[in-house]
């Protein structure tokens, strides 16, 4: 699919995110000239949902998200809220080693 849009000038100093539902499909950092397109999607492994102490998430007693199933996978899947997308490399908080999400130009 190809989409062409003209972005207003006031967006020049802001990051731009393109979502497909709640899933990030592409992004452009304000100091870069190119959009990064998602090439590999989240497999809901649940690794980014573990040990969320100090965060505002629904937590189990063991400090993991309430929505991790008995196998440690996210039970919400595509219906998870946007703040749950912590594993997305765009945020960079959890590292890229374990995460299945990749954008063009990423190395694994």
Rosetta silent file (secondary structure, phi, psi, omega in degrees, C-alpha in Angstrom):
SEQUENCE: XXXXXXXXXXXXXXXXXXXXXXXXXXXXXXXXXXXXXXXXXXXXXXXXXXXXXXXXXXXXXXXXXXXXXXXXXXXXXXXXXXXXXXXXXXXXXXXXXXXXXXXXXXXX
SCORE:     score description
SCORE:     0.000 S_00000001
   1 L     0.000  137.649  177.218    0.000    0.000    0.000 S_00000001
   2 L  -120.067  130.213  179.186    1.282    3.440   -0.813 S_00000001
   3 L  -123.514  131.029  175.374   -0.017    6.511    0.988 S_00000001
   4 L  -118.799  125.279  176.360    0.910   10.057    0.051 S_00000001
   5 L  -139.598  154.242  175.273    0.129   12.902    2.416 S_00000001
   6 L  -102.198  119.711 -178.402    1.445   16.390    2.911 S_00000001
   7 L   -87.814  131.235 -179.558    2.548   16.941    6.494 S_00000001
   8 L   -62.962  152.993 -178.336    2.089   20.518    7.797 S_00000001
   9 H   -58.399  -30.895 -177.415    5.214   22.560    8.567 S_00000001
  10 H   -66.009  -11.752  178.234    4.429   22.681   12.288 S_00000001
  11 H   -85.641   -7.008 -175.308    5.260   18.944   12.422 S_00000001
  12 L   -56.564  -31.531 -176.651    8.894   19.512   11.390 S_00000001
  13 L  -104.336   25.591  179.579   10.105   19.543   14.991 S_00000001
  14 L  -131.732  152.406  171.307    8.058   16.540   16.138 S_00000001
  15 L   -72.385  148.839  179.766    8.319   12.790   15.755 S_00000001
  16 E  -120.956  131.726 -179.635    5.699   11.307   13.416 S_00000001
  17 E  -122.495  134.829  175.755    4.066    7.918   14.026 S_00000001
  18 E  -110.895  120.526 -176.878    1.860    5.980   11.597 S_00000001
  19 E  -108.301  145.213  169.448   -0.439    3.496   13.349 S_00000001
  20 E  -112.583   95.464 -168.584   -2.411    0.554   12.011 S_00000001
  21 L    69.994 -121.305  176.501   -5.028    0.348   14.753 S_00000001
  22 L   -99.971   -1.704 -175.626   -2.838    0.451   17.882 S_00000001
  23 E   -92.758  129.794  177.530    0.212   -1.051   16.200 S_00000001
  24 E   -68.471  123.479 -179.101    3.023    1.221   15.080 S_00000001
  25 E  -102.929  -29.346 -179.853    3.554    0.669   11.333 S_00000001
  26 E  -160.707  157.315  176.050    6.107    3.414   10.626 S_00000001
  27 E  -149.608  157.989  174.707    7.817    6.320   12.330 S_00000001
  28 E  -136.761  119.477  175.108    9.994    9.310   11.507 S_00000001
  29 L   -73.137  141.930 -174.276   12.229   10.907   14.086 S_00000001
  30 L   -60.862  -24.012 -178.974   12.118   14.698   13.799 S_00000001
  31 L   -98.306   13.918  175.809   15.868   14.926   13.153 S_00000001
  32 L  -117.372  161.649 -178.480   15.839   12.328   10.346 S_00000001
  33 L  -101.925   -4.200 -174.430   14.702   12.634    6.751 S_00000001
  34 L  -123.229  153.573  171.065   13.244    9.150    6.259 S_00000001
  35 L   -87.457  142.095  174.590   10.361    7.080    7.581 S_00000001
  36 E  -101.232  122.631 -175.315   11.225    3.709    9.132 S_00000001
  37 E  -101.149  132.976 -179.593    8.753    1.035    8.026 S_00000001
  38 E   -66.850  129.311  179.997    7.995   -1.982   10.231 S_00000001
  39 E  -111.521  -22.616  177.587    9.213   -5.206    8.597 S_00000001
  40 E  -135.024  133.286 -173.248    8.659   -7.696   11.474 S_00000001
  41 L   -93.833  169.317  175.879    5.737   -7.574   13.881 S_00000001
  42 L   -66.972  136.305  177.390    5.323   -8.258   17.579 S_00000001
  43 L  -104.069   13.660  179.642    4.847  -11.951   18.401 S_00000001
  44 L    50.834   47.167 -179.296    3.380  -11.169   21.872 S_00000001
  45 L   -71.682  -23.934  177.888    6.193  -13.054   23.629 S_00000001
  46 L    87.649   -3.016 -177.149    5.530  -11.095   26.832 S_00000001
  47 H   -63.015  -35.364 -179.229    9.196  -10.366   27.609 S_00000001
  48 H   -77.130   -7.519 -177.580    8.650   -6.617   27.645 S_00000001
  49 H   -99.798    3.916 -178.936    5.732   -7.092   30.086 S_00000001
  50 L   -92.444  146.945  176.443    7.787   -8.693   32.837 S_00000001
  51 L    52.969   66.096 -177.452    8.963   -6.900   35.956 S_00000001
  52 L   -98.087   28.161  179.618    7.017   -3.687   35.514 S_00000001
  53 L   -50.851  134.140  177.072    7.636   -2.379   39.052 S_00000001
  54 L    83.521    0.199  179.046    6.977    1.338   39.284 S_00000001
  55 L  -105.361  158.474 -178.058    4.952    1.496   36.079 S_00000001
  56 L   -93.381   74.632  178.815    1.220    2.134   35.802 S_00000001
  57 L  -128.625  159.589  174.249    0.133   -1.240   34.445 S_00000001
  58 L   -73.090  109.265 -173.107   -2.229   -3.869   35.820 S_00000001
  59 E  -105.317  146.689  169.395    0.264   -5.977   37.803 S_00000001
  60 L   -81.205  174.175  178.287    0.130   -9.437   39.324 S_00000001
  61 L   -60.906  -30.964 -178.747    1.669   -9.991   42.744 S_00000001
  62 L   -83.689   10.883  175.726    4.920  -11.062   41.080 S_00000001
  63 L    71.999   17.996  170.582    5.099   -7.634   39.358 S_00000001
  64 L   -99.162  162.798  179.624    4.377   -8.930   35.862 S_00000001
  65 E   -62.582  141.756  178.144    1.429   -7.696   33.811 S_00000001
  66 L   -61.879  -22.126 -174.238   -1.940   -9.296   34.653 S_00000001
  67 L   -90.373    5.815  173.751   -2.479  -10.063   30.979 S_00000001
  68 E   -78.839  129.901 -179.597    0.392  -12.538   30.652 S_00000001
  69 L   -78.914 -175.600 -176.198   -1.080  -16.000   30.244 S_00000001
  70 L   -64.552  -14.983  178.796    0.194  -19.171   31.933 S_00000001
  71 L   -99.695    2.272 -179.985    2.869  -19.482   29.221 S_00000001
  72 L    82.355   13.740  177.848    4.116  -15.896   29.687 S_00000001
  73 L   -99.825  154.172  179.130    2.574  -14.620   26.441 S_00000001
  74 E   -68.269  124.409 -179.422    0.382  -11.539   26.133 S_00000001
  75 L   -84.868  -10.446 -178.893   -3.269  -12.608   26.249 S_00000001
  76 L   -84.640  -28.330 -179.068   -4.502   -9.305   24.772 S_00000001
  77 H    56.488 -132.366 -175.994   -2.749   -9.647   21.418 S_00000001
  78 H   -70.224   -9.878  179.926   -3.753   -6.925   18.986 S_00000001
  79 H   -91.314    4.462 -179.148   -6.281   -5.489   21.458 S_00000001
  80 L   -66.599  147.891  179.759   -3.582   -4.386   23.903 S_00000001
  81 L   -72.299  156.883 -177.299   -3.559   -0.638   24.673 S_00000001
  82 H   -53.965  -41.190  179.803   -0.891    1.588   23.138 S_00000001
  83 H   -61.801  -16.124  179.662    1.077    2.074   26.406 S_00000001
  84 H   -77.549   -6.712 -175.862    1.670   -1.694   26.452 S_00000001
  85 L   -83.141   44.317 -177.081    3.898   -1.481   23.374 S_00000001
  86 L   -66.322  -28.151 -177.084    7.014   -1.075   25.548 S_00000001
  87 L   -75.083  -10.862 -177.856    8.996   -3.668   23.613 S_00000001
  88 L   -61.714  124.144 -177.287    8.825   -1.629   20.451 S_00000001
  89 L   -56.923  -19.075  177.763   12.412   -0.658   19.551 S_00000001
  90 L   -60.002  -40.058 -179.987   11.251    2.880   18.821 S_00000001
  91 L   -72.740  -28.468  173.893   10.940    3.452   22.545 S_00000001
  92 L    67.177    8.995 -175.503   14.356    1.901   23.088 S_00000001
  93 L   -78.034  -30.619 -169.937   13.709    1.139   26.755 S_00000001
  94 L  -109.543    1.016 -179.318   14.013   -2.619   26.660 S_00000001
  95 L    82.681  166.742 -175.344   16.730   -3.164   24.063 S_00000001
  96 L  -105.851   -8.562 -172.728   16.475   -4.866   20.714 S_00000001
  97 L   -60.033  -45.778 -175.769   18.070   -8.232   21.476 S_00000001
  98 L   -91.103  -20.851 -168.773   14.904  -10.096   22.460 S_00000001
  99 L   -76.198  135.160  179.428   12.306   -8.095   20.556 S_00000001
 100 L   -79.813  -16.139 -176.741   10.814   -9.526   17.351 S_00000001
 101 L   -72.663  131.226  178.369    9.828   -6.076   16.075 S_00000001
 102 E  -137.707  148.250  174.803   12.077   -4.765   13.313 S_00000001
 103 E  -118.867  157.932  177.915   12.069   -1.736   11.041 S_00000001
 104 L   -51.591  134.633 -178.978   13.863   -1.297    7.719 S_00000001
 105 L    91.139  -14.154  176.928   17.536   -0.762    8.483 S_00000001
 106 L   -69.594  150.027  174.222   17.405   -2.566   11.873 S_00000001
 107 L  -118.590  142.915  179.603   19.980   -5.206   12.560 S_00000001
 108 L  -115.324    0.000    0.000   19.346   -8.225   14.762 S_00000001
